[in-house]
């Protein structure tokens, strides 16, 4: 008998219509250098990460872009 696999994180599941949408910021540790939303490089510190999707029409979409930011960059630039 097969077991149904439950979604582990409900926030990671959403249906994106035409346009741009993104997942919420999640906390991560930057083991390797990452480029933040302001263009700075950060590593060895706590950063926040989110995926941004672009969808056109029915089923055509671009691969997600992953954005990184420090807490101060998120507060300074808003949540958009």
C-alpha positions in Angstrom: 0.0 0.0 0.0 1.4 3.4 -1.0 1.5 6.2 1.6 0.5 9.6 0.5 3.4 12.1 0.9 2.4 15.2 2.8 3.6 18.6 1.9 6.3 19.5 4.3 6.0 23.3 4.0 2.6 24.7 2.9 4.2 28.1 2.1 6.2 26.5 -0.7 3.1 25.6 -2.7 1.2 28.2 -4.6 -0.4 28.5 -8.0 1.2 31.4 -10.0 -0.9 33.1 -12.6 0.4 35.4 -15.4 3.1 37.7 -14.2 5.7 37.7 -11.5 5.3 36.0 -8.1 7.8 35.1 -5.3 7.9 32.9 -2.3 8.5 34.4 1.1 12.0 35.0 2.5 13.5 32.0 4.3 16.5 32.1 6.6 19.7 30.4 5.4 23.4 30.4 6.2 25.7 31.4 3.4 28.5 28.9 3.4 29.7 30.1 -0.1 29.7 33.7 -1.4 26.3 34.8 -2.7 25.3 38.0 -4.4 22.7 40.0 -2.5 19.9 42.1 -3.9 22.0 45.2 -3.6 25.0 43.7 -5.4 27.2 43.0 -2.4 28.8 39.6 -1.7 28.1 37.9 1.6 29.3 34.6 3.1 29.8 33.1 6.5 26.7 35.0 7.8 23.0 34.5 8.0 21.1 35.6 4.9 17.6 35.3 3.6 16.6 33.6 0.4 13.5 33.5 -1.9 12.6 32.3 -5.3 11.1 34.6 -7.9 9.0 33.1 -10.8 7.9 34.6 -14.1 4.9 33.0 -15.8 3.4 33.8 -19.2 0.2 32.3 -20.6 -0.7 28.7 -19.9 2.3 26.7 -18.7 5.2 28.7 -20.1 7.5 29.9 -17.3 11.1 30.8 -16.7 13.2 29.0 -14.2 13.1 30.6 -10.8 15.7 33.2 -9.9 17.0 32.9 -6.4 17.5 36.1 -4.6 19.6 36.6 -1.4 19.5 39.5 1.1 20.6 40.4 4.6 18.0 41.4 7.1 19.1 45.0 6.8 18.7 44.9 3.0 15.2 43.5 3.3 14.2 46.2 5.9 15.8 49.0 3.7 14.3 47.9 0.4 10.9 46.7 1.6 9.5 43.2 1.0 9.0 43.6 -2.8 
